[in-house]
Amino acid sequence: MSIDDQIKRLRTKTRQENKIKNKDFKIYNKCYAFPMKLGEYVIYNDFVMNKIVKLYFKIEEEISVRDMLFFDTETTGLSSGAGTIPFLVGFGYLDDDGFQIKQFFLKEPSSEYSMLQKIKNIFGKFKYLVSYNGKSFDIHILETRYILNRIGIEFTNIPHIDLLYPCRAFYRKRIGSAALQDIEREIIKYKRSDDILSSLIPYIYFDYLRRGQDSRIDDVIRHNRYDILSLLFILYNIENALSDPNSIGEEIDKLSIAKYLKNKKLTDDAEIHIKCLLENCIDNIVMKEAKREKSFMLKTKNINAAASIWEEEQTEFYAIVELAKYYEHKVKDLNIALEIVQRGIEKCNIINELNECSGRMKYFEDLIKRKKRILNKIRRRIVITNS
């Protein structure tokens, strides 16, 4: 047998699913060898990350994806209460051969202690955790089960990257959802075939416990395995999006990412994304919103540059208010400030007559108060001048 044939045979073997039986639980092993493809994404080898580390942990440091443990659970219910059992706990991690997925399936609830002891060792081998909604659900479920089984483990000491939060911030405005499979389908461009509904999974497990066997358990195992595989590709997507704004296809996504970075106090990164967006933006609505965000980023660093944007965008209420503030407090020209405020009030009145003032009332109230204050300042100035 040639060397090429041996390598091909070895790769085929590593790709095959292997079930290791245990008297307490089953362990399912599967390896996805490099290069890995899911939807429109291909991962040729392991990679390092710095942008997502900066986003989550506010540190300037590169970390290898090999230091990360991807995990997901399937449970007997959606409650995080003491009665909910994680009957399937899946892990994923990268090594020289590819992406290893190891799943622990609980054959009998009475054997939970043994399974928890086994997976405890896996958690201790990695520096970071990666999940999807794991901070709010999976980790709490596992913590509860460890406490009830009197097994000591401390999850809070392990830095945790929950991909739900950036996905929700980056993509929900466009696709209307942040569910894992929606992100998988719309962003990664992969659609599962013959997948099982998540809502059916607890019932399938209960049927398995009653009958002792259920062919649909294999569907649950496959569902969980794809959830874990998706985590790797979503992480890859998020890191690319943060590192290179040009890798983001949709303008609305670029804007959402920039706003999220600004809210996370990563202003320099946010400015890079806004600049990239404005250079090639076609959508007028997105462009106006991007200019708004840019002006607020500049407000504390270069208010004159911010004012230039407000001058350009005087048809927008936010720009009217900010420009009035600028002339009142920075330039100290009360007459121009009053003129701008008056234009804003007239604009509000026109819109109100057209019954389109919903959401604009806050600007109207602000402008009325600002007008009174400016007029009082002008009167005091006149009194001082004449005295």
N, C-alpha and C positions, 0 to 999 in steps of 0.2 A: 504494500500500500504506500502510495507516494505521501510526501509531507503535506501537500495541499489537501489530499483526501483525509489524512489524519486530523488536520486542523478543522476541516469541514465537519467531520464526524464529532469532534469534541464540541464544536459550537452547537451542533444539533442537540447533543446530549445536554448541554447546559441550558438550552431553551426549553427542554421538555419538563413538564410538571412532574414532580416527584412527591408522593405522599409517604410520610414516615409515620407509622402507627405507634401509638402509645396507649397504655391501658387506661390513662386518664383523659387524654385529649389527642387530637390529630394535629400534626404539623404539616402544612403544605408549603413546599418550596418551589420557587420559579425564578429563573434568571433571564432577564432581557439583555442580550449581549449588545455591545457597541457594533455599529451605529444603531441607535434606537430612534424609531419614527412614530410619531403620533400626530395625526392630522397633517398640518402644514409644517410641523417642527421636526427637526432632526438633531439629536444630540450625539456627537461623534466621540466624545470622551468626557471625563469629569471636568469640572470647571470651578473657578473661584468667583467669589462675589464680594463686592464692597458696598455697592449702593443700597442693597436691601439691608445690609448690616448697619449702615449709617441711618437708614430710615427707622429701623426697629430699636437699635441700641445706642444711637447717637455717638458712635465711635468710628474713627477713620482706620479701618482695618480690613484686610482681605481674609476671607475664610474659605476653606475648601468645602465643596458639597459633600465630600467624604466624611466630614465631621457631623453631618446632619442625619438624624433619624426621622424618617417620614412614618406617620402612623395614622391609623383610622380604626374605628371600632364599629361593630354591628351589635345592637343591644335588643333586649326584650321589650323595650318601650322607649318613648321619647322623653319621659320624665327623667330628671337627674336624681330622683329620690333613691332611698336605700333599697327599694324593691326591684330596681332595674339592674339587670345583669349583662355585662359585656360577654356574649357567648362566642364572639369572633374578634380577635385582636390581630390586626395586620401591621407589619412593619416593612419598610423599604430602606435600602441603603446602597451606596455605590462602593464597588471594589474593583479590582483589576479586570474581572470578567464582565462587569456590567452592573445593571441594577438588580440587586437581589431582593426578592419579596418573600417574606416568611410570615405565614399566617397560622395562628393558634386557634383551633376550633374546639370548643368545650362540648364533649359528648354527653356529659352528665353534669348538671349544676352542682352536685355533691363533690365534684372533682375540681371546683373552682380554685381552692387553695393551692393545689399542685400547679395549675396553670399560671396563677399569679406569681408564684415563686420562680417559675421558669422565665417568664417575660421580664421579671424584675432585673435579671442579669443583663438583658438587652438594653434596657434604658440606661444602665450605668456605663455603657461602652461609648456613648456619643456625647458631644459637647452641646448640641442644639437639637431641639425638637421642631418638626414642621408638620402642620396639620391644616385642616379646613374646618373652622368652627370648633377646633379642639380645646381652645382656652375656655370657652363657655360651656362645652358639653363633655367631650370625651375625657378630658383630664379630670373633671369633677366626678364623673362616673367611676373612673379607675381609683381615684383617691378614696372615694367612699367604700369601694370593695376592698381595698387594702386595709382600711381602718377596721371594717367589720370582720376581716379575716385575721386581724392582729398581726399584720406584716408591716414592718417599718419601711417607708420609702418617702423621699422628699422631692416632689416634682417642681416645687417653686425655685429650687436651686438651679434648674436647667433652663437656660434661655429658650424662649418659645416663639417661633415665627408662625403666626396664624394667618394664612393666606386669604381668609375670608375678608379681612378688613381692607387691604389694598384692592382686591378684586371688586368689592362693593363700591369703593371710592372711584376707581378707575373706569369701570365699565357699566355699572348699573344704570346710569343716566341714558346710555344708548340702547342697551339690550333689555332694560326693564327688570332685570333679575340679577341676583348674585349667587344663585344656586350652583353647586359644583358642576352638574352636568350641563347647565346653560352656559357657564364659562367655558367648559370643555368644548361644547358644540360651536359657540359663536366666536370664541377667541382662539382656541387651539385648532378649531375647524375639524374636530373629530366627532362623529356621531356613532354611538354604540348601536350594535344590532342585537336584537333578542335579549336586551337587558331586562332585569326584573325591577319592578317598582319598589322603591325604598319602603313604602308604607306596608308592603306585604311581607317584608323580611321577618318581623317578629312572629307572625302567624305561621310562616313556614317552619321556623325553629320549634314552635310549640307542637306542630304536627309531627316533626321529627322526634320529639321527646315522647309523644304518645305512641307512635308506630315503631320507633326504633330505627327507622330508615326513611329517607325521603329524597328522591332523585333531585328535587329542586334545591337541596342544600348546595349542590355543585354550582347552581346559578348564583346563590348568595356568595359563595367563595369567589366566583369570577367577578361579581359586582364589586366586592370589597377590593379585589386585586386591581381592578381598573381605577377605583377611587385613589388608591395609593400611587399607581403609575401616573395618573393625572397630576398629582401634587408635584412631582418632579418637573413636569413640563410647564405647569403654571408658574412654579418658582423661576424656571428658566425664562419664561415670558416676562415676568415682573422685573427681573434683573435687567433684561435687555431694554425694556421700556424705560427704566430709570436711567440706564447708562447712555442710551442713544435715542433721543426724541424722534429722529428720522425713521426709526424702526416701527413707530406707531402709525398705523395706516389711517385711522379716522381722526379728523380734526377735533371732534367733540371729546374723544378719549385723551388727546394731548392736553386739552384745556382742563379736563377733570384731574389729570395727573398733576398738572402745574398747581391747581388750587389745593390739592391734597398736600403737596410738598410745602406750599406756603403755610397751610394750617399746622403743619408739623414743625414749623419754624426753620425749615431748610430753604431759606429764601434764595440763596445763590443757585441752588439746583432748580428751584421754581422759575427763576429768571431765565435760565438757559432754555427751559421748555417753552416759556412764553415767547422768547425771542425766535426760536425755531418755528413756532406756530405762526407768528405774525409775518414771517418772511415769505410764507407760501400759502397763507390762508385764503380760501375761496369763499367759504360760507360767511356771509355778512353778519349774521347773528353771533356766530362764534367769534368773529373778529372783534365785534364791539365788546363782547364779554371779556375777551383776552386783553383788550386795551384797558378795560376797567380794572382787571386784576393787576396789570402792569403799573397802572397809576398808583394803586394802593401800596404796591411794593416799593415804588419810588418815593412815596410820601415822606417817609422818615429819613431817606438817604439823600434825595435831591428833589425837594419840593417844587423847584422851578421847572424841572423836567416833567414832573407830574402835572403841573399846571398847564403845560403845553398840550398834554393829552386832554385835559378837561376843556381847554379852549376848542379843540377839534371836535369834542363830543358834547357840545352845549345843548344838543337836542335831547340828551339823556338827563333824567332827573338827578342821578347821583352826581353827574358832572356839574350841574347847576349849583347844587348844595356845596360841593367841595370848592368850586371856584369862588362862591360867595365867601366861604370861610377864608380862602387864600387872600382875597382882597381886603377882607375885614381885619384879619389878624397878622398876616405876613407883610402885605404891601401897605396896609394902613390907609387905603383909599376907600373911605366909607361911601362916597357917592357912586363909585363903580360897583361896590358890593351891593348897595341898595338897588341899583339898576338891574343887576343880575337876579336878585331876589324877586323883584317885581315881575320880571319876565317869567320866572318860574311859577309865580302865583297865577299869572294870566294863563299860562299853559295848563295848569291844573284846572282852572275854571272852565277852559274850553273842553278839556277831556271830560270833566264832570257833566257838562251839558250834553255830551255825547253818550253819557252813561257808561263810560269806560274807565272810571276812576278807581276801580278795585285795585288794591295794592299800592296806589299812589297817595292815599290819604296821609301816610306817615310823612311823606315829603311835603305835602301841603301844610300840615301842622308845624313841621320844622321851619318852613319858609315864613309862615306867619309870625312865629316867635322871633325868628331872626330879624324880620323886618322891624318889629317893635323895638328890639334891642339896638339895631343900627340907628333908627330914628332917635332914640333916647341919647345915643352917643353923639349924634349930630347936633341935637339941641344943647347938650352940655358943652360941646365945643364952641357953639355960637355964643353961649352965655359967657364962657371964659374969654372969648375973643373980644366981646363987647364991654367986659368989665374993666 
